[in-house]
Amino acid sequence: MNTEFLALAQMAVGGGLMGMAYALVAYGFQLTHAAGKAVNFGQGELVMLGAFAGLSLSTAALPYWVSVSGAMAVGAALGWFVERTAVRLALQQRNEGWILLTIIVGLFAVSAAENIWGREDKPFPTPWPEGALEFFGISVTWPELAIAAGALGIMTLVELAKRYTMAGIAVQAVSADQDAAELCGIRSRSAISLSWAISGMSAAFAGTIIAPVTTVGPTMAASLTLKAFSVAVVAGLDSSFGLLLAGIALGATENISGFLLGSGWREAPGLILLILALALRPQGLFGKKIIRKV
């Protein structure tokens, strides 16, 4: 096999697997937007806090999966807290103040992390073995496999819960028509809070599976929010499968751009895709076109 082609394939596979983490964070945007028509622009900070929570539990000598579960519980609580304190009042007043409020909460989260855990990056312990697996000459590390399996697993479980549990069906009813759901006896505020809690849980889980690759630090998610938002805009906020495809494509394109053009160009594909999507198809490649009645 041609050496250059093999190197490009290696970059594409590694980037695509990492891109599934972008899709998982973007999935949090989808969950909150569907139920409450708002997104958390501090989602990256929830990823960071989830990673720190998992690290703290790990250093307390708790088993890995207990630490991850604890981090997810912390993320769910934080997601619920953001909705109750920074989003609900703004939506009730029918203004866009939630955008600035979620950003402010994210800034507070960074400041709190720096004061509690310090500014230095820390390694995240995992039970994965050293080394990598090789498929057709392409190496895949265990942390990369964990990212792919974790993102697919969480998104699949949430989608199944949305379709086959009463709480999930209630959230979907609120997403379709909040007023009609209220008339059917569904508490829309509780359904929206639940969607924000699940969004925070998925963000925290993303932090625990990303941290072994990036290390844990207050700024670990600085660029993650923009990349996840790019994935959400390019794919649209109606299709979780579309988010996965867009995340894989963005991650692979980033790695290939960095390999061919230099590391300084690695962030360019996400920005270019975001600009093109906003200009040409604001509803996203997999989104539904909004028809306004006048």
MARTIVO-754248 format. One record per residue (C-alpha): x, y, z; residue number from 1. Coordinates in steps of 0.25 Angstrom, whole numbers. Layout:
BEGIN
@x=X; y=Y; z=Z; k=NUM
...
END
This chain:
BEGIN
@x=0; y=0; z=0; k=1
@x=5; y=14; z=-4; k=2
@x=12; y=20; z=9; k=3
@x=6; y=34; z=6; k=4
@x=-8; y=28; z=5; k=5
@x=-7; y=20; z=17; k=6
@x=-2; y=33; z=25; k=7
@x=-15; y=40; z=20; k=8
@x=-24; y=28; z=24; k=9
@x=-17; y=28; z=38; k=10
@x=-20; y=43; z=39; k=11
@x=-34; y=42; z=34; k=12
@x=-38; y=30; z=44; k=13
@x=-31; y=36; z=56; k=14
@x=-38; y=50; z=53; k=15
@x=-52; y=43; z=50; k=16
@x=-52; y=36; z=63; k=17
@x=-48; y=48; z=71; k=18
@x=-59; y=55; z=63; k=19
@x=-70; y=46; z=69; k=20
@x=-67; y=54; z=82; k=21
@x=-70; y=66; z=75; k=22
@x=-83; y=60; z=71; k=23
@x=-86; y=55; z=85; k=24
@x=-85; y=70; z=90; k=25
@x=-93; y=75; z=79; k=26
@x=-104; y=64; z=83; k=27
@x=-105; y=72; z=95; k=28
@x=-109; y=85; z=87; k=29
@x=-119; y=76; z=80; k=30
@x=-126; y=71; z=93; k=31
@x=-128; y=85; z=99; k=32
@x=-132; y=92; z=86; k=33
@x=-142; y=81; z=83; k=34
@x=-149; y=83; z=96; k=35
@x=-147; y=97; z=100; k=36
@x=-142; y=104; z=87; k=37
@x=-129; y=108; z=94; k=38
@x=-115; y=103; z=94; k=39
@x=-104; y=104; z=105; k=40
@x=-92; y=112; z=100; k=41
@x=-85; y=107; z=112; k=42
@x=-86; y=93; z=108; k=43
@x=-71; y=92; z=107; k=44
@x=-69; y=96; z=121; k=45
@x=-79; y=85; z=125; k=46
@x=-69; y=75; z=118; k=47
@x=-58; y=81; z=126; k=48
@x=-65; y=80; z=139; k=49
@x=-69; y=66; z=136; k=50
@x=-55; y=62; z=134; k=51
@x=-50; y=69; z=146; k=52
@x=-61; y=62; z=154; k=53
@x=-57; y=49; z=149; k=54
@x=-42; y=52; z=152; k=55
@x=-45; y=55; z=166; k=56
@x=-53; y=43; z=168; k=57
@x=-42; y=34; z=162; k=58
@x=-32; y=40; z=171; k=59
@x=-41; y=36; z=183; k=60
@x=-38; y=22; z=179; k=61
@x=-51; y=19; z=173; k=62
@x=-53; y=9; z=162; k=63
@x=-52; y=15; z=148; k=64
@x=-67; y=13; z=144; k=65
@x=-71; y=18; z=158; k=66
@x=-63; y=31; z=155; k=67
@x=-70; y=32; z=141; k=68
@x=-84; y=30; z=147; k=69
@x=-81; y=40; z=157; k=70
@x=-76; y=50; z=147; k=71
@x=-89; y=48; z=139; k=72
@x=-98; y=50; z=151; k=73
@x=-90; y=63; z=154; k=74
@x=-92; y=67; z=139; k=75
@x=-107; y=65; z=140; k=76
@x=-108; y=73; z=152; k=77
@x=-100; y=85; z=146; k=78
@x=-109; y=84; z=133; k=79
@x=-122; y=85; z=141; k=80
@x=-116; y=96; z=149; k=81
@x=-112; y=104; z=137; k=82
@x=-126; y=102; z=131; k=83
@x=-133; y=107; z=144; k=84
@x=-124; y=119; z=147; k=85
@x=-119; y=124; z=133; k=86
@x=-129; y=120; z=123; k=87
@x=-144; y=118; z=129; k=88
@x=-146; y=133; z=133; k=89
@x=-141; y=138; z=119; k=90
@x=-150; y=128; z=111; k=91
@x=-162; y=132; z=120; k=92
@x=-159; y=147; z=117; k=93
@x=-158; y=143; z=102; k=94
@x=-144; y=149; z=100; k=95
@x=-130; y=144; z=96; k=96
@x=-124; y=147; z=109; k=97
@x=-121; y=132; z=111; k=98
@x=-109; y=133; z=101; k=99
@x=-101; y=143; z=109; k=100
@x=-105; y=136; z=122; k=101
@x=-100; y=122; z=118; k=102
@x=-87; y=129; z=113; k=103
@x=-86; y=136; z=127; k=104
@x=-89; y=123; z=134; k=105
@x=-78; y=116; z=126; k=106
@x=-68; y=127; z=129; k=107
@x=-71; y=125; z=144; k=108
@x=-69; y=110; z=142; k=109
@x=-55; y=113; z=137; k=110
@x=-51; y=122; z=148; k=111
@x=-56; y=112; z=158; k=112
@x=-48; y=101; z=152; k=113
@x=-36; y=109; z=152; k=114
@x=-38; y=112; z=167; k=115
@x=-41; y=98; z=171; k=116
@x=-32; y=89; z=163; k=117
@x=-22; y=99; z=158; k=118
@x=-18; y=103; z=144; k=119
@x=-8; y=92; z=140; k=120
@x=-13; y=81; z=132; k=121
@x=-14; y=67; z=138; k=122
@x=-14; y=53; z=133; k=123
@x=-27; y=45; z=133; k=124
@x=-25; y=31; z=138; k=125
@x=-32; y=20; z=130; k=126
@x=-32; y=4; z=130; k=127
@x=-29; y=4; z=116; k=128
@x=-17; y=-4; z=112; k=129
@x=-4; y=2; z=106; k=130
@x=-2; y=1; z=91; k=131
@x=-11; y=1; z=79; k=132
@x=-19; y=-9; z=70; k=133
@x=-16; y=-9; z=55; k=134
@x=-26; y=-11; z=44; k=135
@x=-21; y=-12; z=30; k=136
@x=-8; y=-4; z=34; k=137
@x=-16; y=7; z=41; k=138
@x=-13; y=8; z=56; k=139
@x=-25; y=11; z=66; k=140
@x=-22; y=14; z=80; k=141
@x=-31; y=9; z=92; k=142
@x=-35; y=23; z=96; k=143
@x=-40; y=26; z=82; k=144
@x=-48; y=13; z=82; k=145
@x=-54; y=18; z=95; k=146
@x=-58; y=31; z=89; k=147
@x=-65; y=24; z=78; k=148
@x=-72; y=13; z=86; k=149
@x=-76; y=24; z=97; k=150
@x=-82; y=34; z=87; k=151
@x=-89; y=23; z=80; k=152
@x=-94; y=16; z=93; k=153
@x=-99; y=29; z=100; k=154
@x=-106; y=34; z=87; k=155
@x=-113; y=21; z=85; k=156
@x=-117; y=19; z=99; k=157
@x=-123; y=33; z=99; k=158
@x=-130; y=31; z=86; k=159
@x=-136; y=18; z=91; k=160
@x=-141; y=25; z=104; k=161
@x=-147; y=36; z=96; k=162
@x=-155; y=26; z=88; k=163
@x=-159; y=15; z=98; k=164
@x=-160; y=22; z=112; k=165
@x=-171; y=31; z=117; k=166
@x=-161; y=42; z=120; k=167
@x=-155; y=41; z=107; k=168
@x=-169; y=42; z=100; k=169
@x=-172; y=54; z=108; k=170
@x=-160; y=61; z=104; k=171
@x=-163; y=58; z=89; k=172
@x=-177; y=63; z=91; k=173
@x=-172; y=76; z=97; k=174
@x=-162; y=77; z=86; k=175
@x=-173; y=76; z=75; k=176
@x=-183; y=86; z=82; k=177
@x=-181; y=91; z=96; k=178
@x=-196; y=96; z=97; k=179
@x=-202; y=84; z=92; k=180
@x=-193; y=75; z=102; k=181
@x=-198; y=84; z=113; k=182
@x=-213; y=82; z=109; k=183
@x=-210; y=67; z=110; k=184
@x=-205; y=68; z=124; k=185
@x=-190; y=68; z=121; k=186
@x=-182; y=77; z=130; k=187
@x=-174; y=84; z=120; k=188
@x=-164; y=91; z=129; k=189
@x=-160; y=78; z=135; k=190
@x=-158; y=72; z=122; k=191
@x=-149; y=83; z=118; k=192
@x=-141; y=82; z=131; k=193
@x=-140; y=67; z=128; k=194
@x=-134; y=70; z=114; k=195
@x=-124; y=80; z=120; k=196
@x=-120; y=70; z=131; k=197
@x=-118; y=59; z=120; k=198
@x=-110; y=69; z=112; k=199
@x=-101; y=72; z=124; k=200
@x=-99; y=57; z=126; k=201
@x=-95; y=54; z=112; k=202
@x=-85; y=66; z=113; k=203
@x=-79; y=61; z=126; k=204
@x=-78; y=47; z=119; k=205
@x=-71; y=53; z=107; k=206
@x=-61; y=60; z=117; k=207
@x=-57; y=46; z=123; k=208
@x=-55; y=40; z=109; k=209
@x=-47; y=52; z=103; k=210
@x=-39; y=55; z=115; k=211
@x=-29; y=42; z=113; k=212
@x=-26; y=48; z=100; k=213
@x=-25; y=63; z=103; k=214
@x=-22; y=63; z=118; k=215
@x=-31; y=71; z=128; k=216
@x=-30; y=86; z=130; k=217
@x=-39; y=98; z=131; k=218
@x=-36; y=101; z=116; k=219
@x=-38; y=87; z=111; k=220
@x=-51; y=90; z=104; k=221
@x=-48; y=104; z=99; k=222
@x=-49; y=101; z=85; k=223
@x=-58; y=89; z=87; k=224
@x=-71; y=97; z=88; k=225
@x=-68; y=104; z=74; k=226
@x=-65; y=91; z=68; k=227
@x=-77; y=84; z=73; k=228
@x=-86; y=96; z=69; k=229
@x=-80; y=95; z=55; k=230
@x=-84; y=81; z=55; k=231
@x=-98; y=84; z=60; k=232
@x=-100; y=96; z=50; k=233
@x=-95; y=87; z=38; k=234
@x=-103; y=75; z=41; k=235
@x=-115; y=82; z=47; k=236
@x=-122; y=80; z=60; k=237
@x=-132; y=70; z=55; k=238
@x=-123; y=57; z=53; k=239
@x=-114; y=50; z=63; k=240
@x=-109; y=42; z=51; k=241
@x=-106; y=54; z=43; k=242
@x=-98; y=59; z=55; k=243
@x=-89; y=47; z=55; k=244
@x=-87; y=48; z=40; k=245
@x=-83; y=63; z=42; k=246
@x=-74; y=60; z=54; k=247
@x=-67; y=49; z=47; k=248
@x=-65; y=58; z=34; k=249
@x=-60; y=70; z=42; k=250
@x=-50; y=62; z=51; k=251
@x=-44; y=55; z=38; k=252
@x=-43; y=68; z=31; k=253
@x=-36; y=75; z=42; k=254
@x=-26; y=64; z=43; k=255
@x=-23; y=63; z=28; k=256
@x=-22; y=78; z=27; k=257
@x=-12; y=79; z=38; k=258
@x=-4; y=67; z=32; k=259
@x=-4; y=73; z=18; k=260
@x=-4; y=88; z=21; k=261
@x=2; y=89; z=34; k=262
@x=-3; y=90; z=48; k=263
@x=-7; y=105; z=47; k=264
@x=-18; y=101; z=37; k=265
@x=-24; y=90; z=46; k=266
@x=-35; y=99; z=51; k=267
@x=-39; y=104; z=37; k=268
@x=-49; y=93; z=32; k=269
@x=-58; y=95; z=44; k=270
@x=-59; y=110; z=42; k=271
@x=-61; y=109; z=27; k=272
@x=-72; y=98; z=28; k=273
@x=-79; y=107; z=39; k=274
@x=-78; y=119; z=29; k=275
@x=-83; y=111; z=17; k=276
@x=-94; y=105; z=25; k=277
@x=-99; y=118; z=31; k=278
@x=-99; y=125; z=17; k=279
@x=-105; y=113; z=9; k=280
@x=-113; y=104; z=17; k=281
@x=-116; y=110; z=31; k=282
@x=-125; y=98; z=35; k=283
@x=-113; y=89; z=33; k=284
@x=-111; y=77; z=23; k=285
@x=-120; y=68; z=31; k=286
@x=-129; y=79; z=37; k=287
@x=-144; y=82; z=33; k=288
@x=-147; y=95; z=25; k=289
@x=-155; y=104; z=34; k=290
@x=-167; y=110; z=27; k=291
@x=-173; y=122; z=33; k=292
@x=-187; y=126; z=32; k=293
@x=-191; y=140; z=30; k=294
END
